[in-house]
Amino acid sequence: MTRPSPEQERHLARQARLVAFVIAGTMLLWMGAQWIGGKVGLEARYAFLFDFAALAAFFWALVVTYQIWRKRQG
């Protein structure tokens, strides 16, 4: 097993930071949408739309995190 080159390490670190920002931003936006939706009386179908968008972002973050993990293993 060989260590990734410094350039690859920087690329993986950049990807990891992007994943962290996506997770944190998604959580904040989702919580804000739920709170605003409750205050405004938004219909349930719009709340589900926000839920599905958050799930999609979290799934993307999971896939990219798995890819980063696999690249560091090999």
C-alpha positions as a Markdown table, in Angstrom:
| # | Residue | x | y | z |
|---|---|---|---|---|
| 1 | Met | 0.0 | 0.0 | 0.0 |
| 2 | Thr | 1.5 | 3.3 | -1.1 |
| 3 | Arg | 0.8 | 6.7 | 0.3 |
| 4 | Pro | -1.0 | 9.2 | -1.9 |
| 5 | Ser | 1.2 | 12.0 | -3.4 |
| 6 | Pro | 1.1 | 15.4 | -1.7 |
| 7 | Glu | -1.0 | 16.7 | -4.6 |
| 8 | Gln | -3.5 | 13.9 | -4.2 |
| 9 | Glu | -3.6 | 14.5 | -0.4 |
| 10 | Arg | -4.5 | 18.2 | -1.1 |
| 11 | His | -7.2 | 17.2 | -3.5 |
| 12 | Leu | -8.7 | 14.7 | -1.0 |
| 13 | Ala | -8.5 | 17.4 | 1.8 |
| 14 | Arg | -10.3 | 19.8 | -0.5 |
| 15 | Gln | -13.0 | 17.3 | -1.2 |
| 16 | Ala | -13.4 | 16.6 | 2.5 |
| 17 | Arg | -13.8 | 20.3 | 3.3 |
| 18 | Leu | -16.4 | 20.5 | 0.5 |
| 19 | Val | -18.3 | 17.6 | 2.1 |
| 20 | Ala | -18.1 | 19.3 | 5.5 |
| 21 | Phe | -19.5 | 22.5 | 4.1 |
| 22 | Val | -22.3 | 20.7 | 2.3 |
| 23 | Ile | -23.3 | 18.8 | 5.4 |
| 24 | Ala | -23.3 | 21.9 | 7.7 |
| 25 | Gly | -25.0 | 24.1 | 5.1 |
| 26 | Thr | -27.6 | 21.5 | 4.3 |
| 27 | Met | -28.4 | 21.1 | 8.0 |
| 28 | Leu | -28.7 | 24.8 | 8.6 |
| 29 | Leu | -30.9 | 25.4 | 5.5 |
| 30 | Trp | -33.1 | 22.4 | 6.3 |
| 31 | Met | -33.6 | 23.5 | 9.9 |
| 32 | Gly | -34.3 | 27.1 | 8.7 |
| 33 | Ala | -36.8 | 25.8 | 6.1 |
| 34 | Gln | -38.6 | 23.7 | 8.7 |
| 35 | Trp | -38.8 | 26.6 | 11.2 |
| 36 | Ile | -39.9 | 29.1 | 8.6 |
| 37 | Gly | -42.4 | 26.6 | 7.2 |
| 38 | Gly | -43.9 | 26.2 | 10.6 |
| 39 | Lys | -44.2 | 29.9 | 11.2 |
| 40 | Val | -45.7 | 30.6 | 7.8 |
| 41 | Gly | -48.0 | 27.6 | 7.7 |
| 42 | Leu | -46.4 | 26.0 | 4.6 |
| 43 | Glu | -48.1 | 23.0 | 3.2 |
| 44 | Ala | -46.8 | 19.6 | 4.0 |
| 45 | Arg | -45.8 | 18.9 | 0.4 |
| 46 | Tyr | -43.3 | 21.7 | 0.5 |
| 47 | Ala | -41.9 | 20.5 | 3.8 |
| 48 | Phe | -41.4 | 17.1 | 2.1 |
| 49 | Leu | -39.7 | 18.9 | -0.8 |
| 50 | Phe | -37.2 | 20.4 | 1.6 |
| 51 | Asp | -36.7 | 17.0 | 3.3 |
| 52 | Phe | -36.0 | 15.3 | 0.0 |
| 53 | Ala | -33.5 | 18.0 | -1.0 |
| 54 | Ala | -31.7 | 17.6 | 2.3 |
| 55 | Leu | -31.7 | 13.8 | 1.9 |
| 56 | Ala | -30.2 | 14.1 | -1.6 |
| 57 | Ala | -27.4 | 16.4 | -0.3 |
| 58 | Phe | -26.7 | 14.1 | 2.6 |
| 59 | Phe | -26.6 | 11.1 | 0.2 |
| 60 | Trp | -24.2 | 12.9 | -2.1 |
| 61 | Ala | -22.0 | 13.7 | 1.0 |
| 62 | Leu | -22.0 | 10.1 | 2.0 |
| 63 | Val | -21.0 | 8.9 | -1.5 |
| 64 | Val | -18.2 | 11.4 | -1.7 |
| 65 | Thr | -17.0 | 10.6 | 1.8 |
| 66 | Tyr | -16.9 | 6.9 | 0.8 |
| 67 | Gln | -14.9 | 7.7 | -2.3 |
| 68 | Ile | -12.4 | 9.7 | -0.2 |
| 69 | Trp | -12.1 | 6.8 | 2.2 |
| 70 | Arg | -11.5 | 4.4 | -0.6 |
| 71 | Lys | -8.8 | 6.6 | -2.2 |
| 72 | Arg | -7.0 | 6.9 | 1.1 |
| 73 | Gln | -7.1 | 3.1 | 1.6 |
| 74 | Gly | -5.7 | 2.3 | -1.8 |
